[in-house]
């Protein structure tokens, strides 16, 4: 059954919104610190508490709902970018030595920023929509390619070795019980499976650079979603903010292709 472009576009917008919501929720750790001690000057005294977080989250959720419903979408997208950037900066001022502190906002925030900037160049609505989706998909391509490159730069192709992947799965098996423990333990004991999983991860992440090419997006979207689900199940690494962003943009791209 052929799905109408408008339905695909709406589903894509909702999926991207889920990715953005998960990115925002990652800022919850700012409540672990009173204030922003590494901020310059008087900004260090900014309060960080449940009340401030609740107000900011209400504004973010209201704006996100409007953007997902395509109400004042250019204005709401700009406000979302500002809120995500502010949250990222506050987190950096609280945890300046933690290189992974802001990782959750990287792809959802970058994709939305690219989407918003691409729409600023004018032209007919259909052209702006297509350009915005392509620009956001370019961020997906770059984000996953950088993820693969950073793994190889850090430990070479040994990152994908059966020993390395098996150790990571075994460590996650040790902290859970029941069927999940049994599944992870069995996976960790299979060198062939662990080696294939490591190689497949590098191939999918590195190959995601092809996301700039619209015909490749359906296949890459399926591969990336499957990769995230598998990694979440076996390794306990839940990067669903990236997954939903990619899924949503894949649906949005498919909608544009059918118009």
PEKA-V761148 format. One record per backbone hydrogen bond with DSSP energy under -0.5 kcal/mol. NH is the residue of the N-H (numbers start at 0). CO is the residue of the C=O. E is the energy in kcal/mol with one decimal. If there is no record, write none. Layout:
BEGIN
nh->(NH	NH)
co->(CO	CO)
e->(E	E)
END
This chain:
BEGIN
nh->(2	7	8	9	10	11	12	13	14	15	16	17	18	19	20	21	22	23	24	25	26	27	28	29	30	31	32	34	35	37	38	42	43	44	45	52	53	54	55	56	57	58	59	60	61	62	63	64	65	66	67	68	69	70	71	75	76	77	78	79	80	81	82	83	84	85	86	87	88	89	90	91	92	93	94	97	98	100	102	104	105	105	106	107	108	109	109	110	111	112	113	114	115	116	117	118	119	120	121	127	128	129	130	131	132	133	134	135	136	137	138	139	140	141	142	143	144	145	146	147	148	149	150	151	152	153	154	155	157	158	159	160	164	165	166	167	168	169	170	171	172	173	174	175	179	180	181	182	183	184	185	186	187	188	189	190	193	194	195	196	197	198	199	200	201	202	203	204	205	206	207	208	209	210	211	212	213	215	216	216	217	219	220	221	222	223	224	225	226	227	228	229	230	231	232	233	234	235	235	236	237	238	239	242	243	244	245	246	247	248	249	250	251	252	253	254	255	256	257	258	258)
co->(0	3	4	5	6	7	8	9	10	11	12	13	14	15	16	17	18	19	20	21	23	24	25	26	27	28	29	32	43	92	35	39	40	41	42	48	49	50	51	52	53	54	55	56	57	58	59	60	61	62	63	64	66	65	69	71	72	73	74	75	76	77	78	79	80	81	82	83	84	85	86	87	88	89	90	94	96	97	99	101	101	102	102	103	104	104	105	106	107	108	109	110	111	112	113	114	116	117	118	123	124	125	126	127	128	129	130	131	132	133	134	135	136	137	138	139	140	141	142	143	144	145	146	147	148	149	150	151	154	155	156	157	160	161	162	163	164	165	166	167	168	169	171	172	176	176	177	178	179	180	181	182	183	184	186	188	189	190	191	192	193	194	195	196	197	198	199	200	201	202	203	205	206	207	208	209	211	212	212	213	213	215	216	217	218	219	220	221	222	223	224	225	226	227	228	229	230	230	231	230	235	236	237	238	239	240	241	242	243	244	245	246	247	248	249	250	251	252	253	254	255)
e->(-0.5	-2.0	-2.8	-2.3	-2.3	-2.5	-2.4	-2.1	-2.2	-2.5	-2.1	-1.9	-1.9	-2.3	-2.5	-2.3	-1.8	-2.2	-2.3	-1.2	-2.0	-1.8	-0.9	-2.4	-1.6	-1.8	-1.1	-0.9	-1.3	-1.2	-2.2	-1.5	-1.7	-1.8	-1.8	-2.6	-2.3	-2.3	-2.6	-2.5	-2.1	-2.2	-2.4	-3.0	-2.5	-2.3	-2.9	-2.4	-1.9	-2.4	-2.8	-1.4	-1.7	-3.0	-0.6	-2.9	-2.0	-1.9	-2.1	-2.4	-2.3	-2.1	-2.6	-2.7	-2.5	-2.5	-2.5	-2.4	-2.3	-2.5	-2.3	-2.1	-2.2	-1.4	-2.6	-1.7	-1.0	-1.4	-1.3	-0.6	-0.6	-0.7	-0.6	-0.6	-2.0	-0.6	-1.9	-2.8	-2.1	-2.3	-2.6	-2.4	-2.6	-2.8	-2.5	-1.0	-1.7	-0.9	-0.9	-2.4	-2.5	-2.1	-2.6	-2.4	-2.1	-2.4	-2.4	-2.2	-2.5	-1.7	-1.2	-1.5	-2.4	-2.4	-2.9	-2.2	-1.8	-2.4	-1.7	-2.2	-2.7	-2.6	-1.4	-2.1	-2.8	-1.8	-2.1	-2.4	-0.9	-1.8	-1.4	-1.7	-2.4	-2.6	-2.0	-1.9	-2.4	-2.6	-2.2	-1.5	-2.1	-1.6	-0.7	-1.1	-0.7	-0.9	-1.9	-2.6	-2.5	-2.8	-2.2	-2.3	-2.6	-1.2	-1.5	-0.8	-2.6	-2.5	-2.4	-2.5	-2.3	-2.4	-2.8	-2.1	-1.9	-2.6	-2.8	-2.6	-2.7	-2.6	-1.0	-1.3	-2.2	-2.4	-1.2	-2.2	-0.7	-2.0	-0.6	-1.4	-0.5	-2.3	-2.9	-1.9	-2.3	-2.9	-2.6	-2.4	-2.3	-2.4	-2.4	-2.4	-2.8	-2.5	-2.2	-2.7	-2.6	-0.7	-0.8	-1.0	-0.8	-1.0	-0.7	-1.7	-2.9	-1.5	-2.5	-2.7	-2.7	-2.1	-2.3	-2.2	-2.4	-2.5	-2.0	-2.2	-2.1	-2.1	-1.1	-0.6	-0.8)
END
